[in-house]
Amino acid sequence: MQTSAGDLRSLVFEDGSERMCMVYDTALPDKPAHASVFTPSVARKGAKQREVRRKLLALFSKKTVRLADYRKLSY
C-alpha cells in the first residue's frame, strides 16, 4: 500500500476544524520511501478516530505495491 505525502496532508476532518495528518520524512538509505504519519490528539478517540481510520483506509487502498517491487524500489 502506498500514497503520497500530499494526499495525506490534504485530509481534513469533516467538520473542517483542522488537518487530519502530519507527515514527516523519515527515510533511511535502505528505505527511501518511508515516512511517519501523525494525527492531532483530538483524533485519538471517538468519532474522529473512526473518521481517521476510514479515510486512511480509503486513501491507502487506492494503490498497492507488490512486495518484490517495493524491495527493488522499482515502482
KAGI-V39943 format. One record per residue. N is the residue number from 1. RES is the residue in one letter. SS is DSSP state (h for helix, s for strand, l for the rest). PSI is psi as a letter, one per 30 degrees, with the letter a starting at -180 (* if undefined). BURIAL is # if it has 16 or more other ideal C-beta (glycine too) atoms within 10 Angstrom, else .. Layout:
BEGIN
n->[N:N]
res->[RES:RES]
ss->[SS:SS]
psi->[PSI:PSI]
burial->[BURIAL:BURIAL]
END
This chain:
BEGIN
n->[1:2:3:4:5:6:7:8:9:10:11:12:13:14:15:16:17:18:19:20:21:22:23:24:25:26:27:28:29:30:31:32:33:34:35:36:37:38:39:40:41:42:43:44:45:46:47:48:49:50:51:52:53:54:55:56:57:58:59:60:61:62:63:64:65:66:67:68:69:70:71:72:73:74:75]
res->[M:Q:T:S:A:G:D:L:R:S:L:V:F:E:D:G:S:E:R:M:C:M:V:Y:D:T:A:L:P:D:K:P:A:H:A:S:V:F:T:P:S:V:A:R:K:G:A:K:Q:R:E:V:R:R:K:L:L:A:L:F:S:K:K:T:V:R:L:A:D:Y:R:K:L:S:Y]
ss->[l:l:l:l:h:h:h:h:h:l:l:s:l:l:l:l:l:l:s:l:l:s:s:s:s:l:l:s:l:l:s:l:l:l:s:s:s:s:l:l:h:h:h:h:l:h:h:h:h:h:h:h:h:h:h:h:h:h:h:h:l:l:l:l:l:l:h:h:h:h:h:h:l:l:l]
psi->[k:l:l:l:e:e:e:e:f:f:k:l:k:f:f:g:e:l:k:f:k:k:k:k:j:h:k:l:e:f:i:f:g:k:l:k:k:l:l:l:f:f:g:g:l:b:e:e:e:e:e:e:e:e:e:e:e:e:e:f:f:e:k:l:k:k:e:e:e:e:e:f:h:g:*]
burial->[.:.:#:.:.:.:.:#:.:.:#:.:#:.:.:.:.:.:.:#:#:.:#:.:.:.:.:.:.:.:.:.:.:.:.:.:#:.:#:.:.:.:#:.:.:.:.:#:.:.:#:#:.:.:#:#:.:.:#:.:.:.:.:.:.:.:.:.:.:.:.:.:.:.:.]
END
